[in-house]
């Protein structure tokens, strides 16, 4: 973890875990609210994941939960390029 600041954008509270916030610009850095430590994602099975409070999340799902409207409460993220 690092305590570097994001170069652009601003951090908003993460929907999945209230102890963290996510940057609203690409690369969507995630940091802990209390000490501003930035969590580094790791790659597992072709997807980037991140561990928050002992719980493992796929990074693309966290981004979708925070920034994509989901009025039908769908539970999958479909990548446009199918990657």
N, C-alpha and C positions, 0 to 999 in steps of 0.2 A: 504494500500500500504506500502511496505517496500523499503528500499534502499540497501538491501543486494545484494552482487554480486553472480552471478552463480558460482558454483564450477568448472565447466568444460565448454569447448566449447567457442564459441564467439557469439556475437550478430550481426545480420544482419538486414537491414532495412525491416520493415514489408510492404508487397505489398499492403495490404488493407488500411493502414493509415500511412502516412509518418512521423507522430509525434512519432511513436513507432518503436521498434526493437524487434526481437524475437531471442531467443537462439537456436543455431543449434543442441543442444543435448536434449535428453529426460530430463526432463519435459517441455521443450520448454517455459521457462519463457518469459513473455512479459514485457518490461519496456518502460517508456517514455524517449525519447532521451534527453530532456533538463535537467531533474533533476534525471535521473536514477532510478526513483521510479518504483518498480515492481508491476504490477497489479495482483491481485488475482482473478482467475476464480471462478465462482459459478456454482452449478449444477441446471439445469432447464430441466424438461422433459427428464431425463435420459442422457442428454448431458451436458458437461461443456461449459459454455459461459463466455464471458468477455465483459465488456463495455469499449469502447474506444471513447473518445470525444462524449459521448452521444449515440453512435451507438452500438447495441448489436450484437455480432458475436459468432458463434459456434466455439469453440477452434479447433476442428478437421479440420474445413474448412480453418481456417487461416494457420494451419500447412501445409495442402495440397497445398494451394495457394503458399506458400513460398518454399516448398521443393520437390514437385512432378511435374515432367514435364507433361504438358497437351497439346500436339500438336493438338489434336482434339477439344480443347476448351469445354470439357465436364463440366457439372455444378453440378455433384453429386460426393460425396465421398462414395465408397462402402467399408464397413469394411469386411475384409476377414473372420472374425469369426461371422459375421452377428449380432454383438452386437450393 
